[in-house]
């Protein structure tokens, strides 16, 4: 849905970046525009992962840590491709900063800054009808590492985890759970495997 903001979270190693790159590649393949902004890894590291995953369609890479600069670049890409839907990937939310130069008062940092960045991108998406995918970090216990207010700014929340219910029929399996969905059903989960070729979803 145009103007949707999706939060993608999960434990380290469960495939957040891999899924993001696969989605960006698929979006390009469908005839739309994917802008992938990374500050978690260098552009060289992203290129290396793309080659390992054998992605064929590509996407527009970006390395900007200032949210205003990122929005300006995204709008430039939109202007150059007026007939295509733009998907903006942010990997990760916690690495984007607000430009606070010349502003009076105490500068915001950390989680407060992440909340303001999320709201800024959400408001921008509503105005431009762009679709934004925010990759967020979690703690070692799998809990979202940020203020819960961020979840009010987003429309959907997809969480990657491992089934830890010992007596569950899918114990130890990887799951992608749609925890929030303003435009559909929430609470559904999908099983997936991850290997050198990326994430592969399967019936559970």
N, C-alpha and C positions, 0 to 999 in steps of 0.2 A: 504494500500500500504506500503510495507516495507520501512523503513527510514522516515515515516511520523511523523511530530511533530504537535500535536493538542493543541491549547489553549482553555481551558474551563473556561468561566467566568460567573458571575451572581450575583445578589444581595444576601446578607446573608439570609438564610432560604429558598432559592429557590431550593436547592437540589444539589449543585455542588459535595459535598463529597458523598452524597447518590448515585448520578448517577455514580461517579467514582468507588465506592465500588461495585455497581451492575454490571458495565462493567467488573471490574476485576474478579468478580465471574463467569460471563458468559464466559469470555476468558479462564479461567481455565477449565470450562465445555466443551469448544470446543476443548480441547486438546493442548492448547498453554500455555505459562507461563506468569503470571501476577505478577509483583513485585510492591507492593504498599508502597511508602515511605511517611510517614506522619510526619510533625512537627507541624501541626496545632493542633493536638490532640495527646494524649498519646496512646500507643498501647492498653492499657486497655480500653480506651474510644472507640477506633476503634472496639475492640472485642465486646464491649457492643452493638454498632450499628449493627454489623454483625449479632448478635443474634436476635436483634429486627427485622431486615429485613428478617430473616430466610434464609440467604444465605447458600447454601449447598455445593458448589464446593471448596470454599476457594481460597486463594492466598498467596503469600509470603509477610509477613509484614516486614517493615523496618522503622527504626527511625534514620536517618542520616541527619545532617544539613550542612555537608560539601560536596560540589558537587563532588570533586575528590574521596572521600571515597564512595560516592553513585555509581559513575561510576565503580570504582574498584569492588564493590560488585555485580553490575549488570553484569559485564563481567564474574565474577565467576559463577553466576547463568547461564549465556549463555553457558559457557564451560561445565557445568554439564548437560546441556540439549541441545546438538548440533542440534537435529532434530526438535526443537520447536521454534516458533516465540516468541520473548520476547516483552512484553508490559511493559513499565516503567511508573508508575503513580507518579507524584510529587505533593503533597498536603501540602503546596502550593509553588508556585514559589518564593514568597517573603520571605520564611523562609530558603531557601538554601543560603549558603555563599561560597565565594571563600577562599581558603587557601592562605593567603597573608603573612604568616610567612617567614621572611628572605628576602622579596622582597623590593627593594629600591623604593623610591618615596612615594607619598601620597597614602594611602590605599583607595580603592573605597568602598562606602557604599550605602545603600538605592537603589534608582531606577537604578543608574549606575551599581551597583553590580547585580541587577536582570537582566539587559540587557546582561551583560557578561555571567551570568549563563545560560541564555536562548540560547545564541549563542554557548556556550560550549556544551550544551546538543544536540543542533541541529546538530552541526558538528560531534559529536559522533554518533548520529543516522545515519547520512549519511555514516559514515565509517563502521558501524557494522550492518546496516539494521534493527536495533531495532526500535520499534515504541514508541514514547514518548508522554504522555498526561500531559500537564502542567495545573494545576488548578490555576487560577489567581484571585486576589482580585479586587473589584471595589469600587468606591466611593458610597456614599448614593444616588447619582443621577443615579447610574448604569453605570458610565463611568469607563473604565479600569484604575485601579490605578497603572499606570506604564508608562514608556516612550513608545511612539508609535513605536520606533525602534524595540521593541520586536516583533511586528506584522510582521516585515520583516524576522524574524528568523523562524517563524512558517509557516506551510503549510495550516493549517485549523484553523478556529476560530468558536467555537460554543458558543453562548451566551444565557443564561437563563434569561428571563425577564417576565414582566406582561404587557399585552396590555393596554396602557393608552389612546388610541384613543377613546374619549367618544362616538363617533357615529359609532364605528366599531362593526361589528356583533359578534366579539369575545372580546369585552371590558371586562376587568377584568380577562380574562383567562391567564393562563401561557403558554408561548411560548419558544421553543428552536429554535433559528435562526442560520443558518449556514451563518455567515457573510463573511467568506473567505474560498475558497476551490480550491486549485491548481489542484486537481485531479477530479473535478466534478462541479456540478452547485452550485453557491452561491446565497444567497438571499432567499432560501427556509426556511419555518418555520414549526414547528411541535408542535401541542398542547400537553400538558401533565397535568396530575393530580399528586399530591403527598399526600400520606397518610402514615400510620404506616408501610405499606408494601413496601414503596419506590415510585419511579417514574413510572407512567404508561402512555405511549404515546397513543394518540387517534387521529382520523381523525378530521380535522378542515375544 
